[in-house]
Amino acid sequence: MKSKSASITTKGTIALIVLAAIYALFGVAARYLSVGIGVYEQWYVRLAVAFVMAAIIFHRSIEWRKFRHLPAREWWALLVRTIVGQVIGIGLFTLAAEKTEIGILAFMGALPASSLLAIIIFRDKTSWKKAALLALSFFGAVIIVINNFHDLMNFDVGAILALLSTFFFALMLVGRRWHTGKLNNQEITVAMLAISCVATYILSLALYHRAFIPAVHWTPAFTWAIIASGALSAASFFLANYGFEHVSAVVAGNILTLEILFGPLFGWMFYSETLSIKVIIGGIIIMASVILMNQQARRENAAAQIAAVPD
């Protein structure tokens, strides 16, 4: 029989696999919804839908009165995570979706940025082998970013934006550790959705000078896309918080690289996109580094467990 901790870890792993698929779908939704409207206009509506859905679905797990007495550190964690991930990261990601292929978005999203940030910010232990594999994955990203190897300054702007957004999202994910334990995952989810909705609406109002998306855009297809993407946003918040609570940041970051498989598939299904040989090579390098890193992590964990057993 599985232990309780093993069961929780398995559920956390499944949550992160589903999250990788949702992240790949975000590129499809962001491109579709960006036609004719501003970057942040689509997001404040999507996030508003996500907040309502999350509040309804998780209402039994939410104690609203907690928010009146939260310590400053908890509010700081909520605000910083929301701003870096759901304001800056979202803006960069949406611009990237407009300028590059969905497959490239997935390759960049699959980079183990959260693993790197966990090592830098939280001083997570790592071996020289893991460090080398991290470097290899970013070498794969460089291959994707550079358009022409005869002109190393000729970059794919969309790929660079995607790379930057990956780091901001990763900071939001690993920032799960900043929380004090006062809030559960459901409460963190609705709080971040509410803050990000307000923040993106303020940015939208400042940038586009209109209070709401014009009525001409609200076709049945657009409306259903907003509802579906809002549901995905709500699910992604909860799955990210749950997964990064029960799975170590290094392993979780590796699991999320499954986005590499989902992204090109969704790009082909929805936009008939095919990737160049150069991009495929870069993606294969990233995937290989991730697979090897997972194997190395398992070996190191097994060795640590053996060493912990008393003689």
C-alpha positions in Angstrom: 0.0 0.0 0.0 1.3 3.5 -0.9 2.1 5.8 2.0 0.2 9.0 2.3 3.2 11.1 1.3 3.7 9.0 -1.8 0.1 9.4 -2.8 0.3 13.2 -2.4 3.5 13.3 -4.5 1.8 11.2 -7.2 -1.2 13.6 -7.2 1.1 16.5 -7.4 2.9 15.0 -10.4 -0.4 14.4 -12.2 -1.4 18.0 -11.5 1.8 19.2 -13.1 1.4 17.0 -16.2 -2.1 18.5 -16.7 -0.7 21.9 -16.1 1.9 21.4 -18.8 -0.9 20.7 -21.3 -2.8 23.8 -20.2 0.2 26.0 -20.6 0.6 24.7 -24.1 -3.1 25.6 -24.8 -2.5 29.1 -23.5 -0.5 30.0 -26.6 -3.4 29.0 -28.8 -5.9 31.0 -26.8 -3.7 34.0 -26.5 -3.2 34.3 -30.2 -6.9 33.7 -31.0 -8.2 36.3 -28.5 -5.6 38.9 -29.4 -7.1 39.7 -32.8 -8.3 43.3 -32.7 -7.8 43.9 -28.9 -5.0 44.8 -26.6 -2.7 42.4 -24.8 -4.2 43.1 -21.4 -7.8 43.5 -22.5 -8.2 39.8 -23.1 -6.6 38.9 -19.9 -8.6 40.9 -17.4 -11.8 39.4 -18.8 -10.3 35.9 -18.8 -9.0 36.4 -15.2 -12.4 37.7 -14.1 -14.1 34.6 -15.5 -11.4 32.5 -13.8 -11.9 34.2 -10.5 -15.7 33.6 -10.5 -15.3 30.0 -11.5 -12.6 29.4 -8.8 -14.7 31.1 -6.1 -17.7 28.9 -7.0 -15.8 25.7 -7.3 -13.6 26.2 -4.2 -16.2 28.0 -2.0 -16.2 25.3 0.7 -12.4 25.5 1.0 -12.2 29.3 1.3 -12.5 31.2 4.5 -12.9 34.8 3.3 -12.4 36.3 6.8 -8.8 35.1 6.7 -7.9 37.9 4.3 -8.8 40.6 6.8 -6.0 39.4 9.2 -3.2 38.2 6.9 0.3 39.0 7.9 2.3 41.4 5.7 4.5 38.7 4.5 1.5 36.8 3.0 0.3 39.8 1.2 3.8 40.5 -0.1 4.0 36.9 -1.4 0.6 37.2 -3.1 1.4 40.6 -4.7 4.9 39.8 -5.9 3.9 36.4 -7.4 0.9 37.9 -9.1 2.8 40.9 -10.6 5.8 38.9 -11.9 3.6 36.1 -13.3 0.2 37.4 -14.1 1.1 40.9 -15.2 4.6 41.0 -16.6 4.7 37.3 -17.6 1.3 37.4 -19.2 2.1 40.5 -21.3 5.4 39.0 -22.6 3.7 35.7 -23.3 0.8 37.2 -25.3 3.2 39.3 -27.4 5.3 36.2 -28.0 2.2 34.2 -29.1 1.5 36.9 -31.7 5.0 36.8 -33.1 6.2 33.2 -33.1 5.0 29.6 -33.5 3.1 27.8 -30.7 5.8 25.1 -30.8 8.5 27.6 -30.0 6.3 28.9 -27.1 6.2 25.4 -25.8 9.9 24.8 -26.1 10.7 28.0 -24.2 8.1 27.2 -21.6 9.7 23.8 -21.1 13.0 25.3 -20.1 13.8 24.3 -16.5 13.8 28.0 -15.4 12.0 27.1 -12.2 14.8 24.7 -11.3 17.4 27.3 -12.0 15.6 29.9 -9.9 15.1 27.4 -7.1 18.9 26.9 -7.0 19.6 30.7 -7.2 16.9 32.0 -4.9 16.3 29.2 -2.4 19.8 27.7 -2.5 18.4 24.3 -3.5 21.2 21.8 -3.7 22.4 20.6 -7.1 25.2 18.5 -8.5 27.6 19.4 -11.2 25.8 17.0 -13.5 22.4 18.7 -13.0 24.1 22.1 -13.5 25.6 20.8 -16.8 22.2 19.6 -17.9 20.6 22.9 -17.1 23.3 24.6 -19.2 22.6 22.1 -22.0 18.8 23.0 -22.0 19.6 26.7 -22.3 22.0 25.9 -25.2 19.0 24.4 -26.9 17.1 27.6 -26.3 19.9 29.6 -27.8 19.6 27.5 -31.0 15.9 28.3 -31.2 16.4 32.1 -30.5 19.0 32.7 -33.2 17.5 33.0 -36.6 20.7 32.8 -38.6 24.0 31.4 -37.4 25.8 33.5 -40.0 24.5 36.6 -38.2 24.4 35.9 -34.4 22.6 39.2 -33.8 19.6 38.1 -35.9 17.2 37.0 -33.2 13.7 35.6 -33.3 12.0 38.4 -31.2 9.0 36.2 -30.4 11.3 33.5 -29.1 13.1 36.0 -26.9 9.8 37.3 -25.5 8.8 33.7 -24.8 12.1 33.1 -23.0 11.6 36.1 -20.8 8.0 35.2 -20.0 9.2 31.8 -19.0 11.5 33.2 -16.3 8.7 35.5 -14.9 6.3 32.6 -14.8 8.9 30.4 -13.1 9.5 33.1 -10.4 5.8 33.0 -9.7 5.8 29.2 -9.4 8.8 28.8 -7.2 7.5 31.8 -5.1 5.0 29.3 -3.6 7.6 28.8 -0.9 7.2 32.4 0.2 3.8 31.8 1.7 3.4 31.4 5.4 0.9 28.5 5.5 -2.0 30.9 6.5 -3.8 30.2 3.2 -4.5 26.9 1.5 -4.1 26.4 -2.2 -7.7 27.3 -3.0 -7.4 30.6 -1.1 -4.1 31.5 -2.8 -5.7 30.7 -6.1 -8.7 33.1 -5.7 -6.5 35.8 -4.2 -4.0 35.8 -7.0 -6.8 35.7 -9.6 -8.5 38.7 -8.0 -5.3 40.7 -7.7 -4.2 39.9 -11.3 -7.7 40.7 -12.7 -7.6 44.2 -11.0 -4.0 44.8 -12.1 -4.5 43.8 -15.7 -7.7 45.9 -15.9 -5.8 49.0 -14.6 -3.1 48.4 -17.2 -5.6 47.9 -19.9 -7.5 51.1 -19.0 -4.2 53.1 -19.0 -2.9 51.6 -22.3 -6.0 51.4 -24.4 -8.3 54.1 -22.8 -11.5 52.1 -23.0 -13.4 50.6 -20.1 -14.4 47.4 -21.8 -13.9 45.3 -24.9 -16.1 46.8 -27.7 -19.3 44.9 -28.3 -18.3 44.1 -31.9 -15.8 41.5 -30.6 -18.4 39.6 -28.6 -19.2 37.0 -31.2 -20.4 33.5 -29.9 -17.0 32.0 -30.7 -15.1 34.8 -28.9 -17.4 34.5 -25.9 -16.9 30.7 -25.6 -13.2 31.1 -26.1 -13.2 33.6 -23.1 -15.1 31.2 -20.9 -12.9 28.2 -21.9 -9.7 30.1 -21.4 -11.0 31.5 -18.1 -11.6 27.9 -16.9 -8.1 27.0 -18.0 -6.7 29.9 -16.1 -8.5 29.0 -12.9 -7.3 25.4 -13.2 -3.7 26.5 -13.9 -3.6 28.6 -10.8 -4.8 25.8 -8.5 -2.7 23.1 -10.2 0.5 25.2 -10.0 0.0 25.9 -6.3 -0.9 22.3 -5.5 1.9 20.8 -7.6 4.7 23.1 -6.4 3.5 22.5 -2.8 3.8 18.7 -3.0 6.6 18.2 -5.5 10.1 19.7 -5.2 10.8 22.7 -7.5 13.6 21.0 -9.4 11.4 17.9 -10.2 8.3 20.0 -10.8 10.2 22.2 -13.3 11.2 19.1 -15.2 7.7 17.7 -15.3 6.5 21.0 -16.9 8.8 20.4 -19.8 6.1 18.0 -21.1 4.8 21.2 -22.7 7.3 20.5 -25.4 5.2 17.6 -26.5 1.8 19.4 -26.3 2.8 22.7 -27.9 3.8 21.5 -31.4 0.8 19.2 -31.4 -1.6 22.1 -30.6 0.2 24.4 -33.0 -0.3 21.8 -35.8 -4.0 21.1 -34.8 -5.1 24.7 -34.6 -2.8 26.7 -36.9 -1.3 24.0 -39.2 2.2 25.1 -38.0 5.3 23.1 -38.7 8.6 23.8 -37.1 11.9 24.3 -38.8 14.8 21.7 -38.5 16.7 24.3 -36.4 13.9 24.7 -33.9 13.3 20.9 -33.7 17.0 20.4 -33.0 16.9 23.0 -30.2 13.7 21.3 -28.8 15.3 17.9 -28.9 18.3 19.2 -26.9 16.0 20.7 -24.3 14.0 17.5 -24.1 17.1 15.3 -23.8 18.5 17.5 -21.0 15.2 17.2 -19.1 15.0 13.4 -19.5 18.7 13.1 -18.3 18.0 15.5 -15.4 15.1 13.4 -14.2 17.2 10.3 -14.3 19.9 12.0 -12.4 17.5 13.3 -9.8 16.1 9.8 -9.3 19.6 8.4 -8.8 20.6 11.1 -6.4 17.3 10.6 -4.4 17.8 6.9 -4.2 21.4 7.4 -3.0 20.2 9.9 -0.4 17.6 7.4 0.9 20.2 4.6 1.1 22.6 6.9 3.0 19.8 7.9 5.4 19.2 4.3 6.5 21.0 3.5 9.7 23.5 0.7 9.8 
